[in-house]
């Protein structure tokens, strides 16, 4: 059973990262982002384009993805959904599904119908623990998931942004009366969520490959 437990832990770490991003935007804005998977897929292809097609250094491609591409996407999504905050849930869901359809259509148009492998961002190699073989990609994925979850916890519990975020979650209208800008908090939440989506997309694509139809 141990090899299957190990596989489950490393695969689950990626989905845990995704869930953190989805829950963050839902709790701060009330929008359930059904387009999250499409954003993750798009970011994975952008990373592949930067590193494997344009042959940029991995240590340059990763910052471009996480500090430029993902935040810009986050701000675009926040601006798009901001006007829907007071709309019916059905409208929000339809728009989110529309954004998902947009990304799943855009990727084949830009990159074509292709089946590519995205090499791992972690060193190759493997080691064995009690008969279970763990690759460098699996170990790196697990450590990144723990580090990102820990960083998010610190941000939410130990920083002014985290205090403001928790205030908006508890009572958005009351938070605005004590000099907390809900709009700024929403933008930060969408940026962080999209960064998590980008990381999850790259990590998952390293295991499953890049496939468009």
N, C-alpha and C positions, 0 to 999 in steps of 0.2 A: 504493500500500500504506500510505502514511503515515496517512491518515484512519482506516483500520481498526486500525492499530497504536495510535493515540491512543485510539480507542474501547475497545480491549482493555485498555489500561493503566488507564483510569479505572474500567471495570467490574471489572477484576481487583483494584483497590485495595480495593473494598468486600468482595470475597470474602476478601482477605488479612486484613482486620480480623476477619472472622468466624472464620477459621481460627486466628488468634491466641487468641481467646477459647476456642475448643473445645479447642485443644492445652493451654492453661494448666490448665483443670480436669481434663483427662485425665491430665496428667503429675503433678499434685499429689494427685488423689483416686483415679485409676484408673477414673473414670466417663466413658464417652463420651456426651456430652450430645446425644442425637438430637432433643431438644426445642428445640435452639438456634434453629432457624428460626421455631418458633412463638413463642418469647420475643421475637425480633426483630420479628415481625409485630405482636404485642400492643403492644410499646413504640411502634411507629410509629403505631398507632391512638391510643394514649394521647396522644402528642405532637400529632396532628391534632385530637383533642378539646380539648386545652388551648389550642392556638394558633388553630385555624380555626373551632371551634365556640363556645368560651368566650371567644374573642378576647383571650386574654392576650398580653402582649408576648412576642415570640420569645425575648428575653433573660431572661424569667422562666420560660417554658415549658421551655426547654432545661435550666436547673439543676434544676427540679422533676423532670424525667425522669431526669437523670443522677445526681442526688444524693439523690433520695427514692424514686422508683418503681423504678428499676433495682436499687439496693442492697437494697430490701425483697424484691424478687423473688429476688435472688441468695441472700439469707439463707433464704428459704422453700425454695428448691431445695436448698440445702446441708443444711438440716435434714431434708428428705425423703430425700435420697440418702445421708446419713450412716449410717443404719441398714442400708444395702444394701452397704456397703463390703466386707463379708465374704461377700456372696451370690454365687451363680453368675453369670457374665456374661450368661446368658440372662435371668435375673431382672432384672438392671439394664437390659438392652435393652428388655424388655417394659414396665418402669415408665417409662423415658424416652419410649418411643413412646406410652404412655398420657398422659404430660404433653403431648406434642405434639398428640395428639388433643383433649385438654382445651382447649388454646389455640385450635386451629382450629375448635372448636365454640363456644367462648365468644365469640369476636369477632363472628360473625354474630348471635348472640343479643343482644349489647350494642349493636352498631352497625347491625344489619340487613344484608340483602344489598344491597350498594352498590358502585358503581364511582366512586371519587373521585380527584381529583388532589391530591397533597400538594405545594404550592409549595415550591420550593427554599429552604433556609435561607441560601443565599449570594446575593450581589447578582446581578441580571440583567445581561445583556450578553455579548459574545463578542469574541474576538480570533483572529487567524490567524497560524499559525506554519508557514512553508514550505508554504503551500497547505492546511493542515489547520485547520479551524475548531474552536476550543475554547471552550466556554461557561463562564460563571462557575461553574455548578454542577459541571461536570467538573473544573475547576481546583481549586475548593474541596475537592471530594471527595478528590482526589489529595493535596493538602496536609494534610488532616486525617488521612488514612491514614498518611502519613509521620510526622506529629507524634505520633500515637497509638502507632505502632510504636516510635518513638524514646523516648517516655515510658515505655513498658513495658520497654524495654531498660535504661533508667536505673534504674527501680525494681528490676529483677531483679539488676542488677550493682552498684549503688551505694548500696543502702539495706539496713537491717537486715531488713526484710521480704523483700527479694530474697534475701539470704543464707539466711534461714530457709526460704524457699520452695525454694531449690536443695538445702538440706540434706534437706528432706522428700522431694524428688524422688529424691535419691540413696539415702537409707535412712531410711524413716519411723520405724522403731523406734529406730535409733541417734540420730536427731535428737531424739527425746523424752528421751534420757538427758542431753542437754547443754542443758536448759532451753528447748527449742523446743517450742511447743505445736502439734502437727499440726492440731488442731481449729481454732485461730485462723487458721493458714495456709490451711486449706481454706475457711474463711469468706471470707477476703480474696480468694482465687482465684475463688470463685464470684461475689463482688461485682464484681470487675474484669471477669470474663467476661461478666456480664450487662450491664454498662455498654458493653462492646464490642458486644454484641448489639443494644442500643438504638441506638447510633450507626449500626451497619450497617443496621438496619431503617429508620431515618429517611433515610439516604442512598440506599438502594436504592429506597425508595418514592417518593422525589423524582424518580427516573428512570422507574420502572415503573408508578407509581400504586398506589392502595389498592383492592384488589378482594376481595370476599367472595362466596361462592356459597351 
